[in-house]
Amino acid sequence: MIVGLDANIICYALDENYPENEKLGNLFLNLSPENKIALNPTTLHEAYHVLVYSQKWFPEDAAKELKLLLKNEYIEFFSQTRKNCIIALYLSVQYKLGGRDALIMANFIANKIPLMYTHDKELLKIQKITWKNSNLTFKDPIAQK
């Protein structure tokens, strides 16, 4: 199975200063052909922003760690497209989402990712979004462990 990651999950897994790191610190170490994750430009750059501006990482360190993720053979990276943006506009209206959240979800749903890990309480309340014949379900991996 492949699981999409929200930016908060990426940050928790990378930064030991988060209490959530205790449960997610091995997330990227446990990847395999049967256990893949998906990222997209929005999640990657939101994670960079949080690590540098909120967590006070050196920009070079944040960039280095995120580039390592992009090189991992078990991490799928999906680019943004015009189609993703059209889907995101639909999701924004249908589910009353902000632009960045809608872009993240549209990217995953357009690429047939069935599950997204997030710690965002608003998204977890929604539980699932649907576009045409595709669904994206939200789960909190911290609450599951």
C-alpha positions in Angstrom: 0.0 0.0 0.0 1.1 3.6 -0.6 0.2 6.3 1.9 0.3 10.1 1.3 1.9 12.2 3.9 0.7 15.6 5.2 3.5 18.1 6.0 3.0 17.8 9.7 3.7 14.1 9.6 6.9 14.7 7.6 8.1 17.2 10.2 7.3 15.0 13.1 9.2 12.1 11.5 12.3 14.3 10.8 12.5 16.5 13.9 13.3 14.9 17.2 12.2 18.0 19.1 8.5 17.1 18.4 7.0 14.8 21.0 5.3 13.0 18.1 8.7 12.0 16.8 8.7 9.2 19.4 6.0 7.4 17.4 7.0 8.6 13.9 10.8 8.8 14.1 11.2 5.4 12.2 8.6 6.3 9.5 11.2 6.7 6.8 13.4 3.9 8.0 10.6 1.3 7.7 9.9 1.8 4.0 9.9 -1.1 1.5 8.3 -2.2 -1.7 5.2 -3.1 0.3 5.3 0.0 2.5 5.6 3.2 0.3 4.7 6.8 0.9 3.8 9.6 -1.4 4.8 13.3 -1.3 4.1 16.2 -3.5 5.5 19.7 -3.9 3.0 21.3 -1.4 3.8 18.8 1.4 7.5 19.0 0.7 7.7 22.8 0.8 5.3 23.2 3.7 7.6 20.8 5.6 10.6 23.0 4.7 8.9 26.1 5.8 7.9 24.6 9.2 11.4 23.1 9.8 13.2 26.3 9.0 10.9 29.0 10.3 9.1 27.3 13.2 11.6 24.7 14.3 14.6 26.9 13.5 16.5 24.4 11.4 19.3 25.8 9.3 17.9 26.1 5.7 20.8 23.9 4.4 19.9 21.1 6.8 16.2 21.2 6.0 16.9 21.1 2.3 19.4 18.3 2.7 17.0 16.1 4.6 14.1 16.7 2.2 16.3 16.0 -0.8 17.2 12.7 0.8 13.5 11.9 0.9 13.2 12.7 -2.8 16.0 10.2 -3.6 14.4 7.3 -1.6 13.2 4.6 -3.9 10.2 3.9 -1.7 8.9 7.4 -1.8 6.7 8.4 -4.7 6.8 12.0 -5.7 3.8 13.4 -7.7 4.2 16.7 -9.4 1.4 19.3 -9.5 -0.6 19.6 -12.8 -3.3 21.6 -14.2 -5.7 18.7 -13.5 -4.6 18.7 -9.8 -5.4 22.4 -9.6 -8.9 21.9 -11.1 -9.6 19.1 -8.7 -8.3 21.3 -5.8 -10.7 24.1 -6.7 -13.6 21.6 -6.6 -12.4 20.2 -3.3 -12.0 23.7 -1.8 -15.6 24.5 -2.5 -17.1 21.1 -1.8 -15.3 20.5 1.5 -14.6 24.2 2.5 -10.8 23.6 2.4 -8.0 26.1 2.3 -5.9 26.2 -0.9 -2.8 24.3 0.3 -4.8 21.5 1.9 -6.9 21.2 -1.3 -3.8 21.1 -3.4 -2.3 18.3 -1.3 -5.4 16.2 -1.4 -6.1 16.8 -5.1 -2.6 15.6 -5.9 -3.1 12.4 -3.9 -6.6 11.7 -5.1 -5.6 12.3 -8.8 -2.8 9.8 -8.3 -5.1 7.2 -6.8 -3.6 7.4 -3.3 -6.3 5.9 -1.0 -5.0 7.0 2.4 -3.3 10.1 3.8 -1.6 10.4 7.2 -2.2 13.7 8.9 -2.4 15.2 12.4 -4.6 18.0 11.2 -7.8 17.9 13.4 -9.9 19.7 10.8 -9.0 17.1 8.1 -9.5 14.2 10.5 -13.0 15.5 11.2 -13.8 15.2 7.5 -12.5 11.6 7.5 -12.8 11.1 3.7 -13.1 13.1 0.5 -14.4 11.9 -2.8 -13.8 13.1 -6.4 -15.5 11.2 -9.2 -14.7 7.5 -8.4 -11.7 8.2 -6.1 -11.6 8.4 -2.4 -9.0 9.7 0.0 -9.3 8.7 3.6 -7.5 10.6 6.5 -5.9 8.8 9.4 -3.8 10.0 12.3 -0.8 7.6 12.5 0.0 8.9 16.0 -3.4 7.9 17.4 -3.0 4.5 15.7 0.1 3.5 17.5 
